[in-house]
Amino acid sequence: MGTERAKTRHALVATGLAFPLGLGINQILLLIIDRVRPYDAGATHLLIERSGDPSFPSDHATATFAIAAGLLLHGMRKRGLVFLAAALLISLSRVYIGTHYVSDVMGGALTGGAAALLVKSLYRPGTAVDRFVTGIL
């Protein structure tokens, strides 16, 4: 397998791992921080259906920022910047539609970025696990 192709596959697998890791971290945070949604607190007017889970952190922000950070951390600059722009738009839309406070999406962005950093530090290119996983793609 070509070196560039192996790097791309590694980056995509690492990014794919950051996404669920970030959401898993959110589930732990939701047990600790039970923040009321802004529409339940009377701070916003809701434009979509109500959600049953707490507000902090935003899963949408976590997922999209984990993907953007994963791509950027693995040197996929153009794709990473496109996903970063999408993450910002999605996060702003969550505030606009009334489901989150700004701090909720900021917390989600931090969680997603932290998950991407954690995966980058633990899932190393060229290891036996990496060769196995990227070899089946």
DAPE-V827075 format. One record per pair of residues at least 24 apart in sequence whose ideal C-beta (glycine too) atoms are under 6 Angstrom apart, sorted by sequence separation. I is the first residue (numbers start at 0). J is the second residue. D is the distance in whole Angstrom. If there is no record, write none. Layout:
BEGIN
((I:J:D) (I:J:D))
END
This chain:
BEGIN
((29:53:5) (63:89:5) (28:56:6) (59:89:5) (60:90:5) (25:56:6) (25:58:6) (59:93:5) (22:58:6) (25:61:5) (57:93:6) (21:61:4) (57:99:5) (72:115:6) (18:62:6) (21:65:4) (60:104:4) (64:108:4) (68:112:4) (54:99:6) (57:103:5) (61:107:4) (65:111:4) (69:115:4) (18:65:5) (56:103:6) (57:104:5) (60:107:3) (64:111:3) (68:115:4) (72:119:5) (17:65:4) (18:66:6) (55:103:5) (60:108:5) (64:112:6) (47:96:5) (54:103:5) (61:110:5) (65:114:5) (46:96:4) (56:106:4) (57:107:4) (61:111:4) (65:115:5) (46:97:6) (55:106:5) (56:107:4) (14:66:6) (17:69:4) (45:97:4) (44:97:6) (43:97:4) (56:110:5) (14:69:3) (13:69:6) (14:70:6) (38:97:5) (10:73:3) (37:100:5) (10:75:6) (25:110:6) (24:110:5) (21:110:5) (21:111:5) (21:114:4) (20:114:4) (17:114:5) (17:115:4) (17:118:5) (16:118:5) (13:118:5) (13:122:5) (9:124:5) (9:129:6) (12:132:5) (9:133:6) (8:133:4) (8:136:5))
END
